[in-house]
Amino acid sequence: MNQTLLIIDAQQELIDGNLEDSAVFNKEQLISNINLVIEKARKANVPVVFVRDLDVAGGKGKGFQVHDEINVPLNAKIFDKTATNSFHGTGLIDHIQSQKIEHVVIMGCATQYCIDTAVRTATISGLDVTLVGDGHSTTDSEVLSAEQIIKHHNKTLHGHYNVEHFSVVRFAEEDLFHPTHDSYR
């Protein structure tokens, strides 16, 4: 089965925050888990794809780059986006289809925006998705804490679109590149 690790908006300024926005919830653990899963992908010969948001740090400088504590593989593919949806106008879906990818492991920021949208878009695009439950984060909203948002999305997206293709939530310590979707079909 062809698969990829998709890391969304794991950018310096988004993770660390700036003068206007706070750092994401549990940022040290997020970075650690992203690096753990990147290493698992390397060992499993699974390609890594990053998506960066051009709105972060005005699309330039250190703040725009993938966080400097994340071990970006030399052969990682990087797409830049202008929308919440990582698949919109980026060439990502064309890349995934050209590689005959069937399973995507998703991590990154921000949970209720770009992560939620990527999981839902991937499932309706013919992909099985594993969302890394401790591999995405966000900041507090006016209504919910970041921790509540993450827990809510892990619960909501586990089994989402359980028809032909769907998402499951697993954690960084698990064997993510041996998907469990078929046991639920």
Protein Blocks (a to p, Z undefined) as FASTA:
>chain_A
ZZddddehiafklmnopfkbccdehklmmmmmmmmmmmmmmmnopacdddddfkggnlpa
jklpccfkbccdfklccdddfbfblkgonlmmmmmmmnopabdcdedddfklmmmmmmmm
mmmnopacdddfklcccdddfkbcfklmmmmmmmmmgopaiafbccddddfklcfklcfk
lmmZZ
